Amino acid sequence: MLLKEYRICMPLTVEEYRIGQLYMISKHSHEQSDRGEGVEVVQNEPYEDPAHGQGQFTEKRVYLNSKLPSWARAVVPKIFYVTEKAWNYYPYTITEYTCSFLPKFSIHIETKYEDNKGCNDNIFDTELKDQEREVCYIDIAYDEIPERYYKESEDLRYFKSEKTSRGILQEGWRDTQDPIMCSYKLVTVKFEVWGLQTRVEQFVHKVVRDVLLLGHRQAFAWVDEWIEELSTFRPSFHPSPPFPDMTWDDVRDYEKQMHEKTNIKVCHEQQEHSTTNPSSLDDIEIHDKAST
């Protein structure tokens, strides 16, 4: 088991990020769902916890077959997926990832959001709080991002929001930015396979860090877009500048509509793919021989 705590600051308030995060995740899920792959929402319903109170439980399946090497695709069933289960008691959330093909692999993420610049060293009060862990600060403007994910329009060293007048983020922006918030993420990666555990857990943490960096960059880089989109979704309101004065029910309605569109896209393309590209034992045998 490898445990790390990530701290990612944003030029937003915790309440503003609550809306922006939901928009970002919904848009990502819809855009990445293609050719029968992507994110299928299995459950999305209210959930009450004795300790954390009223929240929302979501279960998703992330289909990734085409991301596998060719030899793995030959033996892994087309229904290969990663399960994401999330319990949202904002500003506290729990997210778990498991894999249908790797039962000894899991990722557990606890997240807390606070309106500060990442200075709370005792934010996690769990059984893991006393375990040794590395604290990793992620700078959404100046940390290097993998080249394949780079977009000039999302480079926060040059981006200025028209609707909020926030940005450009200069060197040392976390010390001067107002408002500012921080996402604290306690990430536990487990891969209990002897001989591979350390390398795989380190690799997964690198991937997790890249995903957190990209996602939080986009949450701010898309700020004008999601304010406009949500304003269009509920045209009858009178916004409280610069952010829409939306209720949480409005936000959930928007999320529900996006989930329905994404599910239709994933399921329809899965059916088309299975019809036009039927697999057989002969196909698998050929792939196995070629891979060997």
Salt bridges, closest charged atoms under 4 A:
GLU5 OE2 - ARG7 NE 2.69
GLU5 OE1 - ARG133 NE 2.99
GLU15 OE1 - ARG18 NH1 3.79
GLU16 OE1 - ARG166 NH1 2.84
GLU31 OE2 - LYS27 NZ 3.94
ASP34 OD2 - ARG35 NH1 3.05
GLU96 OE2 - HIS108 ND1 3.38
ASP121 OD1 - ARG7 NH1 2.98
ASP125 OD1 - LYS129 NZ 3.08
GLU134 OE1 - LYS4 NZ 3.63
ASP143 OD2 - ARG209 NH2 2.77
ASP155 OD2 - ARG157 NH2 2.68
ASP175 OD1 - LYS117 NZ 3.65
ASP210 OD2 - LYS206 NZ 3.40
GLU225 OE2 - LYS27 NZ 2.57
GLU228 OE1 - LYS163 NZ 3.18
ASP250 OD2 - ARG234 NH1 2.78
GLU255 OE1 - ARG252 NH1 2.53
GLU255 OE2 - HIS259 NE2 3.97
GLU272 OE2 - HIS268 NE2 3.11
GLU285 OE2 - LYS289 NZ 3.24
